[in-house]
Amino acid sequence: MPLSSVEQTQFGLKKEGTRGTAETTATRWYPISKDSQMDYSLALLQDEALRGVPEEFPPNAGTKGGTGKIKMPLDAQACGEMFYSLLGGLTSAQQAATSAYKHTILKGSGIQRVGYTFFMDRGLSIKKYNLTTVKKLTINCPTDQIATLEAEVLFKSEATGLIGTPAFPVNKYLGFNHVDVKIAGTSNTDVKELTLNIDNSASVHRTLNLSQDVADILVKGKLMIDGNFTVFFQDETERDKFLANTSSTLRVLAVGGLIASTYYHTVDINLYKIHYKAFPFGESDGLLAAKAEFVGVYDSTATKAIQVDITNTETTY
């Protein structure tokens, strides 16, 4: 059997028609980084029973569990399913009479998220992973590179699948030159780099269900949002908010190529209330700067903590 190169890897997905029931083949395909992985593992139950023989005996098969990490360039064409799986609430609207559609993604009210089947063709074989649910998204916006999105996922089981006929979207990556960081409603061009973490606290649910696999994946905990950014000091306005424990707002707006008319491929993340955990005097590139740390919290006026708007040519998810 020939060896397989990681360069052969292809990733696809499909929303499940029946939640938890694996789809046959992928219908959307996205480019991913080499360090992406889907790991289906087995826990071993050691045989500790005494037999008068001080030796190890073969273990018993325990539970099976699925965790993964999918890392990709930030692209308005590719990240909609990831945010939808993470947050759970979606409305889609055509923009005027154009091919552009705006997808507004909010935190859903239920404890179950929509199920996806993820597909991974590694060259050696093609595997599919049902009930895949995004637990956490990390968005990184560096100073001189493509912005990235990293999804930590949970899934139910692994089986042989089909990747279909991959048709990857044309590169419309959102890079450092597309990202506008707005603090307190105003573009701040002194921000050097930014990381944002959004965790829905998803966890596996196990019962005596005649299976080694999980019974379900549920979102029972709080939505946890935090992050950090490096910013050069030109004033102390935001640092004063940290010291006074008053809130601010944060918006990460990445606008890419034109779709039609006045509509562009866009990823727009709004945090309606942030509180700083740290805003120290420090240094970056020989200049006075802060490595600001923050948490995103619920805003009772907006009645939400976060809203993500993605504009692309997909009609819905």
N, C-alpha and C positions, 0 to 999 in steps of 0.2 A: 504494500500500500504506500503511495507517495506521501511525503511530508506536506504539511499545509502551512502557508505563510499567513501571518496576521493581516497582510495587505489584502487578502481575499475576503476579509470580513464584510458582511453586508447586514444592515439592520432595517427592520420594517415593523409595522404594527397595524392593528385593526381594532376598532371598537367592537366589543362583544355584543352580539344581538341578544343573547341571554347571559346576564352577568355571571361570570365564573365558568362558562362553557367556552372552551377554546375554539377560536376560529380556525378554519382550514389553512388559509394563506393570507399573507400580508397584502394590504391594498395601498399603503403609503410607505415610502422609504426615505430615510434621512441619513446624511453623512454623520459619522460619529468619530470620536477620538480613539486612539489605540488602547487607552487604558479603560475603556468601557468594558463591562463584564456583567454576565448574569450567572449567578452561582446557586445551584441547587445542591443541597448538602444533606447528609444523613448523620444524626446523632447516634452514638453507640451507647448501649446500656451494658455496663460491665457486669459480668457474672460474679457476684461476691459470695455466693453460697459455699458453705464449707463441705468438703468431701474428704478431709483428712489428707489431702495432697496439697502442699504449699506451692502451687503453680497457677499461672494464669490460664483461664479457660476462655473459649471463644465468646465474644460479646453477642448480645442480642440487638436486633435492629430497633432503633428508637424512632423518634419523630423525624420528619423531613421538613426542610424549610428553604424558602427562596428569597434571596436578597440580590440586589443588583445596583449597578451604577452606570448610567448612560450620560456621557459627556459629549457635547456638540457645540459648534460655533453658534452664537446667538443669531437667529434668523427668524424673521416674522413668519416665514413660510413653514417653519419646522417646530416651533415651540408651543403651538396652540394646545395640542393634546396634553402636553406636560403640565401646563398651567390649569387646564380643565380638570385633569385627574387630581391634581393637588388640592384645588379649591372647591370644585364641585358644582358651581353655579354658572350657567352660560346663557347669554342671549346674543343672537347674531342679527345684523341688519345691513342690508345693501346700502351703499353710499351713493345717493342720488341714482341715476340710471347708468352706473358704471359697473365695471367688473370688480370693483373694490368692495370688500365686506369688513365691517368692524365687529369684532367679537369681544363682548364685555364679560369678564370673568370675575365672579365674586365668590365669597365663602358660601357654600351650600348649607342647608339647615339639617340634613340627615347625617347619619353616622356611617352610611355606605357611600363610597365613591363609585363612579362609573368604572366598569371593568374593561381593561384592554388586554388583548393578546399581543405580546411582543415576540418577534421572530429574530433569530440570530443565525446567520449562515456563516460558519467558521471555516468553510472549505472542506473540512473533514466530514461535517454533517450539518444539518439544519435542525434547530430545536425551536420549539414554541413554548411560551410561558403564559399560562392563563391567569386571570384575575390580577393582572399586574396593576399596581396602584402606586402612584408617586407619593412618597412620604415627605420628601424634602427637596426643595430646589435651592441651588446656590448660583447666583449671578455674579460674575466677575467682570469688571470694567477696568482694564489696565490703561496705562497712558499711551502705549505705542503698539498694541496688538489688537487682534479680533476679540471682542467680548465673548464670553463663554457662558453656557448654561449647563449645570451638572445636576442630574436627577438621581436621588437615592430612591430605590423602589423596593417594594415587597411583592411577591407573587405566590401562587398556590402550588403549582407543579410544573414539571418539565415533560415534554413529549416530542416525538418526531413531527416536524412540520414542513411547510413549503414556503419559500421566500417569494414565489411568484415571479413576475418579470419586472425587476426594479426599474423605476423611472424616477431618478433623483431630481429634486428641484434645481434650477439654475442658481448658481452661487449669488446670493444676495445678503452675504454676511454683514452684520452690524459691527463696525469697528470703533476704535477710539475716536475717530473723527465724526461719528454719528451720534455720540452720546452727549446729551444735555442734562446736567444735574441741576435741578432746581431746589433750592433750600428756602423755606419760608416764602415760596411763590416766585422767587427770582432766580434766574440762571446764575450759577456761581462758577465762574471760569477759573477759580483758584483751586478747585478740587483736582487732585492729581490722579487718584485711583479710588475705586469703590468696590466693596463686596456686600452683597445682600443675601441673607438666609431666610427662607420661609419654610417652616416645618408645621405640618398639620397634625402631628402626634399620632399618626396611624400606627396600629400594632396588630399583630396576628391574634386571632380568636380561635382557641382550641377547645374541642369537646370530644367526648367518646363517640366519634362518628364513624367507627369501623374503618378508619383510614389513618395512615401516617402523616397525611398532609393536613394543613390547617383547615378549619371549618369555614373561616371567613377572614377578611381583613377589614377592620373597623377604624373609624376616626372618632375616638371618644374624648380625647383631651383638648386642651386649648390650642388655638393657633398661635404659634410662637414665631415672632419676626425679630430679627436683629441684624446687625451689620456694622461696618466701619468704613471710614474714608479718611484719606489724608488730604488736608487742606492747608494752603499757605495763608498766613495771617495778613489781612489788610485792615481788619477791625476786630473787635472782641464781642460783636453782637451775639453770635451763637454760643460762645463760651459763657457769656453772662446768663444765657438761658440754662446752661448746664448748672451753674452755681445757684441759680434761683429755682431750679427744678420746674421750670416752665417748659411748655412743649413747643415744638416746631413742626414743620411739614417737610416731606422729602418726596421728590418726583424724579424718576429716572426715565427720560424720554429719549428713545433711540429711533431716529427717522432715516430710512434707507431710500431705495430707488422708487421712482415714480410708477404708480399703477395706471392711473388715468385721472384726467382733470387735475384736481388739487389733492388727490389722495395718494399716499405713499405707503410702502411697506414699513410698518411701525410697531414697536413694542413700547408701551406706555405704562409704567408701574407707578401708582400713586399710593403713598403712605400718608394717611390723613392726620396722624398724630405720632410724633416720635419724641422720646425723652433720651437725653444723652446720659450715658453711663460714665463717660470719660471725655475730657476735652483739654488735654494737658499742653502746656508750652513745650514744644520739642523742636526737632530739626529735620529737614529734608532738603537734599541738594544744596546744603549750606545756607538755607533760608529758614527763618522762623516759621514753624508749621505745627499742626496738631494731628495726631492719629485719633480722630474722634470715633467713639463707640456709641451705638444707640440701640434702643429697642423700639419696635413699632407696637402701638397699643390701640385699643378700641376708641373711636371718637364718637361720642354720643350724639353730636350734632349731625355728622355725616351718616351715623348708624352703621359704621363699618370701620375696619382697620386698614383694609387694602382693596384696591380695585386695579385690575389689569386689563388694558385695552390693546388688542392685537388687530392690526389691519393688514389684510392680505387678500388673496383671490379665492380662498376657500369659502363656499357658501355657508357651511356650518360644520360642526364636529359631532 
